């Protein structure tokens, strides 16, 4: 029998995970450029890139008959643009990505910002744990929905821990070889050797989870304005076969991601999240309540 747990006062107002951010949670490539350049950010182009990635995800999802795909494209273009224009996490991640693309010259700036960025990133992911729990508690969905979505999010948080640990160890190598281009490039190549596979897996995991959440939102919303707003959620409105195919796909990709994480850092991966964190405590209570 599950134990009782308290919900925060703002619980009903929690929004779901809205968009795929192509600059969030992805390992950063340490490519080298031949000469130092000033950091320049074309904000419009960066936002356009995120919009393009999201439209690709949208195009891969089955759309309920009461929506047109073109209407949803217009909705997402507007929503994404408005979100990113005011999102400091997006702006910071774009800057860090620029540092990484000329890493030899901007290495110190990169390390000055990357760990703070990852702390904010983890809080962002944990807030979506609450959102997934919110969907489940307002629905008659099977417990596997909450478990699968939440496990994928917590796995990404664990990845941040592993990534931080590994690049902290690499930092000394980068510093000591800064004046030796051949050795420095070799360390960058070694970094990218483990970053490449996890980059692809993290990106696919993110897109699959968000695609599932969007499908749920579309089926439960009568009009575009209802999307991402709190509402009752009914399993009967789903194409249940399609829903479970998406859910199984997320389970498969989460398991693949977790196996890769184990190989990258066993100690970091098996650290148990503290119940003192209100979000983790709430999720743990939910799993206990649904008999996980």
N, C-alpha and C positions, 0 to 999 in steps of 0.2 A: 504494500500500500504506500502511495507517495506521500511526501510530507508537504505541509502548507508552506507557501512562500508569498512574499509581498511584492506587488507591482508598483513601480514608480508612478507618481501623480500624473506625469505627462505621457503615460504609456499610450493612450489612444491617439496621440498626435504624432507618433513616430512615423516617419515616411519610409517607404521601401527603398531599396538600392535602385537608383534611377538609371544610371548610364554606365557604359563601359568606358573607362578612362585609360586610353592607351599609354599614359605616362604614369600610371599608378601601379605599384607593386611589382613592376617588371624590373628584373636585374638590369643594371646599366652597363652598356657596352663601353669598353675602354679603348676605343679606337684612337689612333694617333694621327694628327695632322702635321704637315711638314713645317709650318711656321705659325707663330703665335698670332691669334686674331682676337679682336675685342668681342665680348659677348653681345650679340644682337638677337633680339627675340621679335619675330613677326607674330604678334598675338593673334591676329586674324587668321593667319595660316595655321597656327597651332590648333585653334578651335575648329577650323575647317577639317583638319585631320581627324580630330576626335569625332566630329559629326559623321564623317565618312565611315569610320570604323563601326559606329553605332547603326548606321543605315544598313550596313552589311549584315549585322546581327538581326535587325528587324526583317530584312528580306528573307532570312532563313526560317522565320517563325510562321506557323499557320495563323492566319488572321480570322477572327470570327466574322460571320456574314454581316453583322450590323456596323462594321467598320470598313472603310476603304483604306487600302495600303497608302495611297497618296495623302489622305488626311492624317494618318499616323506619322508619315514622314515629315509633314509640315509641323506637327505637334512636337516631334522629337528635335527637329532642327531648332525650333524656338526655345524649347526647354533646355537643351544642352548649351546653347549659346548664352542664355541668361544665367545658368548655373556656373559655367566656367568663367564668365566675366567677373564674377564676384567671389570666386573660390581661391583663397590664398594657397591651398594645397596644390592645386593645378599649376599656379604661377611658379611656385617654388620648385616643383618637380621638373618643369620645363627648363628652369635655370640650371638645375643640377645635371640634367641631360646634356645641356650645352657644355658644362664643365667636363663631362665624361668624354665628349667627342673631341676634346683637345686636352686629354687627361694629363699629359706630361707638364703642360703649362698651368693648368688649373687644379692640380691635385690637392693642394692645401685647401682651396675654397670648397672643393668637393667634399673632403672629409670634415670640414667645419660645418657643413649643412646636412650631410646625409643621415646622421644619427638622429638629429632633431626631427628631420623629415619622416623618418621611419617611426618615431614615437607617435607623431600625429596620424600617420597612416594606420597604425595599429588601433588607435582610438576610433578612427573612421570605420575600420572593418568590424570592430566590436559593436559599434552602434547599429550595424546591419544585423548583428546577432539578435538584437532587440527587435528589429523590424521583422525578421523571419519568425520570431516567437509571436509577434503581434499578429501576423497573418494566420499562423496556426491556431492561436487562441480565439480568433474571430471566425474560424472555419470549422467544417466537419471533415477536414482533410485527415488522412492517416498520419500517425506519428512519424512515419518514415520521411515525410516532407520536412518537418522541422529538424529532424536529426541530420538529414542529408545536406540541406542548405547550410546549417550551422557548422557541421563538420568541415565543409569546404572553406568557410570563412575562418574558422579557428586554425585550420591547416595553413592558410595564407599568413595568419599572424605568427605561427610558429616558423614559417619560412623567413619572415623578417628577422626573428631572433638568430636563426642559423646564418643568414646572410651577413648580419652585423658581426657575428663572431668570426666568420671566415675573412671578411675584409679587414677586420681589426688585426688579424694575424698577418695578412698580406701587406698591411700598411708599412711595416718595418722594411720589408723587401723593396717596396717602391721607393721609400726614402733613401735607403742605402745605395740604390742603383740609379738615382735620379740623374747623375752626370755620366752614366754609361748607357747610351741609347740602345745598344744591342741587348744588354742585360735587362733594361727596363722594358723593352718590347717583348722579351721572352716572358717576363712576369705578367705582362698584359695578356699575352697569348694563353698562358696557363690559367689566368683568371677567366677568360672568355670560354675556355674549354669546359668549365663546369657551369658557367652562367648560361651558355647557349641552350642546352636542353631544358633547364628549369624555366627559362624565359618563355619558351614555347608552351610548356605545360601550364604555367601560371596564366598566360594569356588565354589559352583555350578553356581553362577552368573558369575564369572570370566571365567569359562570354557565354558559356553554357549555363552557369548559374543565373546570370542576368536575363538570358533568353527565357528561362523557366519562369522567373518572377514576372517578366513582361507578359508572358502568355496568360498567367493567372490574372494579372491586372486587366488585360484586354477582355477576358471572358466575364469578369465580374463588373465591368464598367459599362453603363448604358450609353454614355457619351464621352467624348474625349476629355471633357473637364473633370470627369470622375477618376481618371487614371492617376495613380499615386496618392489618392485621398483615402482615409480610413473608411471602411465599409464592411458590411457583412459579406462573408465569402462562402459560397456553396459549391460543394463537389458536383452537384447535379448540372451546373452550368459548363462544366469542362467536357471536352472530348476526352474521356477517361483513358482510353487506349493511348492517345497521343501524349497526354499528361504523363503517364507512367513510363512511356518510352523516353521522354525528356528527363524524368527523374532518374531512371536507370543510367542514362548517359552521364548525368552529373555524378552519380555514385561511382561509376567506372573511372571517370577522370579524376575524381577526388582520391580514389584508392591508388591510382597510378602516380599522382602527385605526392602522396604520402610515402609511397615506397621510395621514390626518388629522394625525398627529404631524409628518410632514414639513412640512406647511403651517404648523404652530405654531412649529416651531423647527428649521430644517435643521441648524444648527451642532451643537446638543445631540444631535440624533438620530443623526448620523453619527459621534459620538465612539466610538472602538473601545474596548470594555471591556478592562481591563488583565489580562494573563495572570498577573500577580502575585496576583490574587484566586484562591484555591484552588478556589472553586466554578466560576468562569468558566473557569479552566484545565482543570478536569476535564471540563466540557462540551465545550470545544474539542477535547480529546483524544478524547472519544466521537465527535464528528462526524468527526474525522480517521479514527478506527478503522472507522467504518461507511461511509467513503468519500463523505462529504457534499462 
